[in-house]
């Protein structure tokens, strides 16, 4: 997990260090072309914050999970007063391009970049997305396909440090952002679950 913190630590205020082959879209409303991207979440516990990030404050990255088990979305906001950046990573059990109002198990990881803090729900049973929309964006470059993804969800258990000593409670969360899928990621998107 500490490697995940290092991999997500920015080298400059508006950059990320993604896994090879992943595209990064950074700040200033560039996550979605129309600037409609956002993240809203209430965090309590070891991190107390009411997140209301809008397009100009967001950095985003996303695509299919490397193991093919769903979609991963990474959203980070502005630096806080101590110079740290909070990043939320959502691992959603849904096929790329799939929509629905049925519950989707979701794993959430919170990284406090610059402070080497990591909190994770460690499993798909603690958080759920109960509304999910994935729509192709016009003018997508080939071979990659850009999608707008919007989700609403909640958690029933906290994200915790690996030793379990610190916890962060996430009541409800909502977001809209852009993800990039490869054509092979989408071949089952139109089939029922």
Secondary structure as GFF3:
##gff-version 3
##sequence-region A 1 193
A	DSSP	alpha_helix	2	8	.	.	.	ID=ss1
A	DSSP	beta_strand	38	45	.	.	.	ID=ss2
A	DSSP	beta_strand	49	54	.	.	.	ID=ss3
A	DSSP	three_ten_helix	55	57	.	.	.	ID=ss4
A	DSSP	beta_strand	59	64	.	.	.	ID=ss5
A	DSSP	beta_strand	71	79	.	.	.	ID=ss6
A	DSSP	beta_strand	85	92	.	.	.	ID=ss7
A	DSSP	beta_strand	104	113	.	.	.	ID=ss8
A	DSSP	beta_strand	117	120	.	.	.	ID=ss9
A	DSSP	beta_strand	127	136	.	.	.	ID=ss10
A	DSSP	beta_strand	144	155	.	.	.	ID=ss11
A	DSSP	beta_strand	159	160	.	.	.	ID=ss12
A	DSSP	beta_strand	167	182	.	.	.	ID=ss13
A	DSSP	three_ten_helix	183	186	.	.	.	ID=ss14
###
